Amino acid sequence: MSVPGKKVCFMTGASGKLGREIALAIAGQGYSIFFTWFSSEQKAQETLEQIRWVSPESQMVRCDISKVADIDYAFSEFKRHFDRLDLLIASASNFYRTDLFEVTEEEWDSLVDTNLKGTFFTMQAAARIMLRQPFLSRIITMTDVSAGLVWRNFAPYTVSKAGVQHLTRIFARETAPLILVNSIAPGTVSAYPGRKEEPEEALLDKIPLQRFGDPMDIVGAIRFLMESEYITGQVLNVDGGRMLF
C-alpha cells in the first residue's frame, strides 16, 4: 500500500536487464515502484524481489501493452495500491528485424501496437492521474537513436520509435505546466547485444566515444531528467556521439 508522502513510479518494461537497472535506481531514489511485465514471470518476480529490498511496498502486474484493455487493468490495479503518481517510465518495447519487402501485417502490428500504440495509451492513462494532482509530475519515454536514422530491415520498429518521440512532444505541450515529458534515446547499449545491426567493429567506428553504452549511462540520464524542473518536450540522445555521423 501507499506510504504517505512517498513518491511513486509506474514503469513498463522493467523485467529486462536495462529495465531492471532503471527500476532499481528509481527505487534507490526513494520511490515506490509499480511495474508491468508480459513474457517472463520468473524474471519479473526476480526484479520485484530486488526492488523490494529497497522499496518493500512495490508491486507488479502482467500487462500486454499492445492491448488497451490490459493497460486499463494495469492502472486499475495501480490505483488499488497507490494514491499518487509522480513518474511514468514508458520503457516496454518490441524489437526484431523485418525485411522491408517481406513485412507482414502481423509483424507490423506486433511492433507498432506495442511500441507506439501501447506507449500512447500508457501515457494517456498516467497523464489523467497526474493532471489531477497539485504537484509536478514527469513522464519519460524510452525511444532509440534509430528514430532519427535510416536502418535497413527495421522499418516498423524505427517508425514506431519516431512516433513515440513525436508523442513525447505532443504530451509535453498538452500537459504543461503540471507534467514534464521527455524522451531518452539510447544508442547501442550492452544490455541489448541483438541491436547491433552491423558488425561490432564497424559500429564502434561510428561512435566517437569508442564504446557501447552501459545501462548506468541510461540510468544517469533518467536521474538528470528526474531532477530537472525546466526541461520538457526534449529527446536526450545517450549514444556516445553516434548521431554526429
MOFENSUL-V701395 format. One record per pair of residues at least 6 apart in sequence whose ideal C-beta (glycine too) atoms are under 6 Angstrom apart, sorted by the first residue. I is the first residue (numbers start at 1). J is the second residue. D is the distance in whole Angstrom. If there is no record, write none. Layout:
I;J;D
I;J;D
This chain:
2;82;5
2;83;5
3;57;6
6;32;6
7;31;5
7;86;4
8;32;5
8;82;5
8;84;5
8;85;6
8;86;6
9;26;5
9;31;5
9;33;5
9;87;4
10;34;5
10;78;6
10;85;6
10;88;5
10;126;6
11;23;6
11;35;4
11;89;4
12;36;5
12;65;6
12;90;6
12;91;6
12;92;4
12;122;6
13;19;5
13;91;4
13;92;3
14;23;4
14;35;4
14;47;6
15;37;5
15;43;4
15;44;4
15;47;5
17;191;4
18;191;4
18;215;5
19;91;5
20;47;5
21;215;4
21;219;6
22;219;6
23;33;5
23;35;6
23;51;6
25;219;4
27;33;5
27;51;5
27;54;4
27;55;4
28;54;6
32;55;5
32;57;5
32;58;6
33;51;5
33;55;6
33;58;4
34;59;5
34;78;5
35;60;5
36;61;6
36;63;4
36;74;5
37;44;3
37;60;6
37;62;6
38;64;5
44;60;6
48;60;5
51;58;5
52;58;6
59;81;5
61;74;5
61;77;5
63;70;5
63;74;4
64;70;5
65;71;6
65;92;5
65;118;3
66;113;4
66;114;4
66;118;5
68;121;5
71;121;5
71;122;6
75;125;5
85;129;5
85;130;6
86;137;5
87;138;5
88;126;4
88;139;5
89;140;5
90;119;5
90;122;5
90;141;5
91;142;4
93;115;5
94;110;6
94;111;5
94;114;4
94;115;6
95;157;6
97;153;5
98;107;5
98;156;6
99;153;5
100;155;5
108;156;5
111;156;4
111;157;5
111;160;6
112;156;6
112;160;5
115;160;4
116;160;4
116;163;4
116;164;6
119;164;5
120;167;6
123;139;6
123;171;6
127;175;5
130;137;4
130;179;5
131;178;6
137;179;5
138;180;5
139;179;6
139;181;4
140;182;6
140;225;6
141;164;5
141;168;5
141;183;4
142;184;6
143;161;5
143;164;5
143;165;5
143;183;5
143;185;5
144;161;4
144;185;6
145;185;5
145;187;5
145;237;6
145;239;5
145;242;6
145;243;6
146;158;5
147;161;4
147;162;4
147;165;5
151;158;6
151;197;6
165;183;6
165;235;5
168;181;6
168;183;4
169;233;5
171;181;4
172;181;4
172;232;4
172;233;3
180;232;4
181;232;6
182;225;5
182;234;5
183;235;5
184;221;5
184;236;5
184;238;6
185;235;5
185;237;5
186;213;6
186;218;6
186;238;5
187;213;6
187;239;3
187;240;6
187;242;5
188;195;6
188;212;5
189;213;4
190;212;5
190;214;6
191;215;5
196;203;6
204;210;6
206;242;6
206;245;5
207;240;4
207;242;5
208;241;4
209;240;4
209;241;6
217;238;6
218;238;6
221;236;6
221;238;5
237;243;5
